[in-house]
Amino acid sequence: MLKYFLLTAMLCVGQVFNAVAEQLRMGVVGMSHGHIVWVLKTMGKQEEVKFVGFVESNRPFARQLCEKYNIDTALIYPSMQAMYDAQKPDAVCAFNAPSEHEAVVDFFAPKGVDVMVEKPLATNYKSALRMQEKAQKHGILLYTNYETSWYPSTYFVKEQLAQNPEDAPFKFVMNYGHHGPAKLNLSKPFLEILNSPTRNGGGAVVDFGCYGANIMSWMMNGQAPLSVYAETRNYQQESYPEVDDDALIVLDYGTVQAVIQASWNWPINRKEMMVYRRDSELHAVDALTVNERERRPRKTEQHTFEKNQMINPFSHFAAVRRKEITAEEFALYSTENNVLTCKILDMARKSAQEGRKILWEQDAKL
């Protein structure tokens, strides 16, 4: 079995756990981000991780969520200090606005508490850099969680490229997004985050552009692009008056180009990646499907995976913390990858605002 796929398969739900090891005690900071449902649905069902408390200043909203999922409301705390004093967590995960991630690291890093935040790491490069410096100073793990980091298809594509370096890729086309948060059944607090240029850092350019920047930083093993060009549009001004709802980002690595199309206007949910080589192409259609076509000999093959091969991000985090695995440099979850991702997003916003290509070495000082 392939090297990358083996590494990730180890981390599928329920497959990596030393029965003797204690559960990772994890606190949750913020409940406004819609992805909090991942935690609420698995409370008490994860062997590796025990969620010990929630920090949420909007107590009526927190109570509503806990009652919906039959979770004891006594686990809701009004502040990080209150939750820390009561529960002494080993780690925390942040489900608040990206603009609030830095405050989570500022509070928990000096206490030696590891942190995992929802994507993106921060709303801008300078904030991400400060978070990285504080994490390094206090020796904590600082991870960023992306849904695409759970996908077997993501790892399979990179392994296929590594298997045949002679047929090197020259273009990546990545489509991410859905038909827009205003059309989904999202909570009011989450909609307020997504519609805020300060709390979220932008609209679709950040919300879904970050996926492409993160994956390309991994695919290129931490190499920065030579230039970044971006355009943003607002097709639904009435729904998103302060942020973009569509973005095109082009990353030029010299021998490789990446085209990231992030949108809140797709007719369907999309997280797909096409990789073009001289003699073949790979199309990661979704989490569990990769289509491969070759020119010589002409053939088409479909690679499929099972749902139980999806990566559990909390299991992954716990396994890294227990030193059962060592993450590769610029891994999808890693701090160094996501600091680079934040800089790419800063450059994309600058390019869109100024209407020009931003050169990394010459005028990318942010």
C-alpha positions in Angstrom: 0.0 0.0 0.0 1.2 3.5 -0.7 3.3 5.3 1.8 1.2 8.4 2.3 -2.0 6.4 2.3 -0.6 4.0 4.9 0.2 6.9 7.2 -3.2 8.4 6.9 -5.0 5.0 7.1 -3.5 4.5 10.5 -5.4 7.6 11.7 -8.8 6.6 10.6 -11.6 6.6 13.1 -10.9 4.0 15.8 -7.7 2.6 14.3 -5.1 4.5 16.3 -5.5 4.1 20.0 -3.4 2.6 22.7 -5.9 1.1 25.1 -3.5 1.8 28.0 -3.1 5.5 27.1 -5.3 8.1 28.8 -7.8 10.0 26.8 -6.7 13.5 25.6 -8.7 16.0 27.7 -9.7 18.6 25.2 -11.5 21.9 25.8 -13.5 23.7 23.2 -13.2 27.5 22.8 -16.1 29.1 20.9 -19.2 27.5 19.5 -20.2 30.0 16.8 -18.4 28.2 14.0 -20.7 25.8 12.2 -18.1 23.0 12.3 -18.7 22.7 16.0 -21.3 20.1 15.0 -18.4 17.7 14.4 -17.7 17.9 18.2 -21.2 17.9 19.4 -22.2 14.8 17.3 -19.2 12.8 18.7 -19.3 13.8 22.4 -18.6 10.6 24.4 -18.1 8.5 21.3 -14.4 9.1 20.7 -11.9 6.8 22.3 -8.9 9.0 22.0 -10.4 12.3 23.0 -12.7 13.5 25.8 -14.2 16.9 25.4 -14.3 18.4 28.9 -15.8 21.9 28.5 -17.0 24.7 26.2 -16.2 28.3 26.4 -18.9 30.5 24.9 -19.9 34.1 25.9 -23.2 33.8 24.1 -24.7 31.5 26.8 -28.3 31.2 25.3 -26.8 30.1 22.0 -24.5 27.6 23.8 -27.4 26.2 25.8 -29.4 25.8 22.7 -26.7 23.7 21.0 -26.0 21.6 24.0 -29.6 20.8 24.6 -30.1 19.9 21.0 -27.3 17.3 21.3 -28.1 16.2 24.8 -24.9 17.6 26.3 -24.8 18.7 30.0 -25.0 22.5 30.0 -22.9 22.5 33.2 -19.9 22.1 30.7 -20.5 25.6 29.4 -18.0 28.2 30.8 -18.1 32.0 30.3 -14.3 32.4 29.8 -11.1 30.5 28.9 -9.9 31.1 32.5 -13.0 29.6 34.0 -12.8 26.5 31.8 -9.1 26.1 32.4 -9.5 26.4 36.2 -12.3 23.9 36.3 -11.0 21.3 33.8 -7.2 21.7 33.3 -7.4 20.5 29.6 -4.4 19.0 27.9 -5.4 20.7 24.6 -8.1 22.9 23.2 -9.8 23.3 19.8 -11.1 26.6 18.7 -14.5 27.0 17.0 -14.7 30.8 17.1 -14.0 33.5 14.5 -10.5 33.3 12.9 -9.8 36.8 14.3 -10.1 35.3 17.8 -7.7 32.4 17.3 -4.7 34.5 18.3 -6.2 35.2 21.7 -6.7 31.4 22.3 -3.0 30.8 21.7 -2.0 33.8 23.8 -4.0 32.4 26.7 -3.2 28.7 26.5 0.4 28.5 25.1 2.0 29.8 28.3 0.2 27.1 30.2 1.6 24.4 27.9 -1.8 23.6 26.4 -1.8 22.4 22.8 -4.1 24.2 20.3 -6.0 23.2 17.2 -8.0 25.8 15.4 -10.5 25.6 12.5 -9.3 26.8 9.2 -7.8 29.3 8.5 -5.1 29.7 11.2 -5.6 33.5 11.3 -7.2 36.4 9.3 -3.8 37.7 8.3 -0.1 36.8 8.0 1.1 39.0 10.9 -1.3 37.4 13.3 -0.3 33.9 12.1 3.3 34.7 12.6 2.8 35.9 16.1 0.9 32.7 16.9 3.7 30.6 15.5 6.3 32.5 17.5 4.3 32.0 20.7 3.7 28.3 20.0 7.4 27.8 19.4 8.4 29.8 22.6 6.2 27.6 24.8 6.7 24.3 22.9 3.1 23.6 22.1 1.4 22.0 19.1 -0.5 24.5 17.0 -2.6 22.8 14.3 -5.1 24.0 11.8 -8.0 21.7 10.8 -9.3 21.5 7.2 -11.9 19.1 6.0 -9.8 18.2 3.0 -7.1 17.0 5.4 -9.4 14.1 6.3 -9.8 13.0 2.7 -8.0 9.8 1.5 -8.2 11.3 -2.0 -6.0 14.2 -1.0 -3.2 11.9 0.2 -3.6 9.5 -2.7 -3.0 12.3 -5.3 0.3 13.3 -3.7 1.4 9.7 -3.4 0.7 9.2 -7.1 2.8 12.2 -8.0 5.6 10.9 -5.8 5.4 7.5 -7.5 6.1 8.9 -11.0 8.3 12.1 -10.7 9.2 11.9 -14.4 5.6 12.8 -15.3 5.7 15.9 -13.2 2.5 18.1 -12.8 2.4 21.5 -14.6 -1.1 22.6 -13.5 -3.4 22.2 -10.6 -7.0 23.4 -10.9 -8.9 23.4 -7.6 -12.6 24.1 -7.1 -13.9 24.8 -3.6 -17.2 26.1 -2.2 -21.0 25.7 -2.3 -24.0 27.8 -3.2 -23.4 30.3 -0.4 -23.8 30.6 3.4 -27.0 32.7 3.1 -28.7 29.8 1.4 -27.6 27.2 4.0 -29.2 26.6 7.3 -26.4 28.3 9.3 -26.7 29.8 12.7 -26.9 33.6 13.0 -23.5 33.8 14.9 -21.8 31.8 12.1 -23.3 34.0 9.4 -22.2 37.1 11.1 -18.6 35.7 11.1 -18.6 34.8 7.4 -20.1 38.2 6.5 -17.4 40.1 8.4 -14.2 41.3 6.6 -12.5 41.7 10.0 -13.7 38.6 11.9 -13.3 36.2 8.9 -10.7 38.1 6.8 -12.8 38.1 3.7 -15.6 36.1 2.0 -15.1 33.2 -0.3 -11.5 34.2 -1.0 -10.7 33.2 2.6 -13.5 30.7 3.4 -12.6 28.4 0.4 -9.4 30.0 -1.0 -7.6 28.7 2.1 -8.1 25.1 1.0 -6.2 25.5 -2.2 -3.4 27.6 -0.6 -3.0 25.0 2.2 -2.9 22.0 -0.2 -0.5 23.7 -2.6 1.9 24.6 0.2 1.9 20.9 1.1 2.2 19.7 -2.5 5.1 22.1 -3.1 6.8 21.0 0.2 6.8 24.5 1.6 8.0 26.3 -1.5 6.5 29.8 -1.8 4.9 30.9 -5.1 6.9 33.3 -7.3 3.7 35.4 -7.7 0.1 35.6 -6.7 -2.7 37.0 -8.8 -6.3 37.2 -7.7 -9.7 38.6 -8.7 -12.7 38.8 -6.3 -16.3 39.4 -7.3 -19.6 39.9 -5.5 -22.5 38.4 -7.4 -24.8 38.4 -4.4 -24.4 41.9 -3.1 -27.7 41.8 -1.2 -26.6 38.7 0.8 -22.9 39.6 1.3 -22.7 43.4 1.3 -19.2 43.6 3.0 -17.3 40.6 1.6 -16.7 38.9 -1.8 -18.6 35.7 -2.7 -16.3 34.6 -5.6 -12.5 34.5 -6.0 -10.0 33.4 -8.6 -6.4 32.9 -7.2 -3.5 32.0 -9.5 -0.3 30.8 -7.9 2.8 30.7 -10.1 5.6 28.4 -9.0 7.6 28.7 -12.2 7.2 25.1 -13.5 3.8 24.7 -11.9 0.7 26.8 -11.9 -2.2 26.5 -9.5 -5.6 27.9 -10.3 -7.9 28.1 -7.2 -11.6 28.8 -7.8 -13.3 29.6 -4.5 -17.0 30.5 -4.6 -20.2 30.8 -2.8 -22.0 30.5 -6.1 -21.5 26.9 -7.2 -24.7 25.0 -7.8 -23.4 22.1 -5.7 -20.9 21.5 -2.9 -17.4 21.2 -4.3 -14.1 20.2 -2.9 -12.3 18.9 -6.0 -8.8 19.0 -7.4 -7.5 18.3 -10.9 -3.8 17.7 -11.5 -2.5 17.8 -15.1 0.7 16.2 -16.2 2.2 15.7 -19.7 1.1 12.1 -20.0 -1.7 11.8 -17.4 -4.2 13.6 -15.2 -5.7 13.0 -11.8 -9.1 14.2 -10.7 -9.9 14.1 -7.0 -13.7 14.3 -7.4 -14.5 14.2 -3.7 -13.2 12.8 -0.5 -13.4 9.2 -1.6 -12.9 9.2 -5.4 -10.0 9.8 -7.7 -10.2 9.4 -11.5 -7.0 8.8 -13.3 -6.5 9.0 -17.1 -3.3 8.2 -19.1 -2.4 9.2 -22.6 -0.1 6.3 -23.4 -1.5 3.7 -23.2 -4.9 5.3 -23.3 -6.7 4.2 -20.2 -9.0 5.4 -17.5 -9.0 4.1 -13.9 -11.1 5.0 -10.9 -9.7 4.8 -7.4 -12.3 4.7 -4.6 -12.0 4.6 -0.8 -14.4 3.7 2.0 -15.9 6.2 4.5 -14.1 4.5 7.4 -10.8 5.5 5.7 -11.5 9.2 6.4 -9.1 10.8 8.8 -10.4 11.7 12.3 -8.7 15.1 13.0 -8.9 14.7 16.7 -7.4 11.2 16.6 -4.7 12.6 14.4 -4.0 15.4 16.9 -3.9 13.0 19.8 -1.6 10.6 18.0 0.9 13.4 17.1 0.7 14.6 20.7 1.5 11.1 22.0 4.4 10.9 19.5 2.9 7.8 17.9 3.4 9.6 14.5 5.7 12.4 13.4 4.1 14.8 11.0 6.1 15.6 7.8 7.4 19.1 7.4 4.7 21.4 5.9 2.0 18.8 6.5 -1.5 20.0 6.0 -2.2 20.6 9.7 1.2 22.1 10.5 1.9 25.5 11.7 4.6 26.3 9.1 2.2 25.3 6.3 -0.6 27.5 7.6 1.5 30.5 8.2 2.5 30.3 4.6 -1.1 29.8 3.7 -2.0 33.0 5.5 0.7 34.9 3.6 -0.6 33.6 0.3 -4.2 34.8 1.2 -2.9 38.2 2.2 -1.2 38.5 -1.2 -4.4 37.3 -2.9 -6.4 40.1 -1.2 -3.8 42.6 -2.0 -3.7 41.5 -5.7 -7.5 41.8 -5.9 -7.5 45.2 -4.3 -4.8 46.6 -6.5 -5.7 44.8 -9.7 -2.2 43.4 -10.3 0.1 40.4 -9.9 2.0 40.4 -6.6 5.6 39.2 -6.8 6.6 37.3 -3.7 10.2 38.6 -3.4 9.7 42.2 -4.7 6.5 43.5 -3.2 5.0 40.9 -0.9 6.0 42.7 2.3 2.8 42.5 4.4 
